[in-house]
């Protein structure tokens, strides 16, 4: 049975994709690295900035090994600098 996750896009990524939020079917637990591979396939333009993307799961910064489970909120963004 597929469950869903909520994916949030911020700043330039949201502008490039033309969306700020979408729901993904998420059939099982997977880590951030696996989720990013899905992102690159779903939205190929994100692959062009793959080294710069940051991910948060449930409003907590995540690393490649952080698990994403059905019902989670996943945010993807580029780091920003202040000055």
C-alpha positions in Angstrom: 0.0 0.0 0.0 1.5 3.3 -1.0 1.5 6.2 1.4 2.6 9.7 0.7 5.2 12.2 1.7 4.9 16.0 1.3 7.7 17.6 -0.7 8.4 21.3 -0.3 10.5 23.3 -2.7 12.1 26.7 -1.8 13.7 29.7 -3.5 15.3 29.1 -6.9 14.3 25.4 -7.0 10.6 26.3 -6.6 11.0 29.0 -9.3 12.6 26.6 -11.8 10.0 23.9 -11.2 7.1 26.2 -11.0 5.8 24.6 -7.9 6.3 25.0 -4.2 4.7 21.8 -2.9 3.7 18.3 -4.1 2.8 14.9 -2.7 4.7 11.8 -3.7 3.7 8.3 -3.3 6.1 6.7 -0.9 5.7 2.9 -0.7 8.5 2.2 1.9 11.1 3.7 4.0 14.1 5.0 2.1 17.0 7.4 3.0 17.7 10.9 1.7 20.2 9.7 -0.9 17.5 7.3 -2.4 15.0 10.1 -2.3 17.4 12.5 -4.1 17.8 9.9 -6.9 14.0 10.0 -7.3 14.0 13.8 -7.3 16.6 13.9 -10.1 14.5 11.5 -12.2 11.2 13.3 -11.5 12.6 16.8 -12.1 15.8 16.4 -14.2 16.6 20.1 -13.8 17.5 19.5 -10.2 20.3 17.1 -11.3 22.2 20.2 -12.6 22.5 21.5 -9.1 22.8 18.2 -7.2 26.0 19.0 -5.3 24.4 22.1 -3.8 21.0 20.8 -2.6 20.2 20.6 1.0 17.4 18.5 2.5 15.4 18.7 5.7 13.0 16.0 6.9 10.3 17.2 9.3 12.1 20.5 9.6 15.4 19.0 10.7 18.5 19.1 8.5 19.1 15.7 7.1 22.1 13.8 5.8 22.3 11.1 3.1 21.4 8.3 5.6 18.4 10.0 7.2 15.3 7.8 6.7 12.2 9.2 5.1 9.0 7.5 6.0 5.4 7.8 4.7 3.8 10.8 6.2 7.1 12.8 6.4 7.6 16.3 5.1 10.7 16.7 3.0 12.1 20.1 2.0 14.7 20.7 -0.6 16.6 24.0 -1.0 20.0 25.5 -1.9 22.1 26.9 0.9 22.0 30.7 1.2 24.6 33.1 2.3 24.2 36.4 4.1 26.2 39.4 3.9 
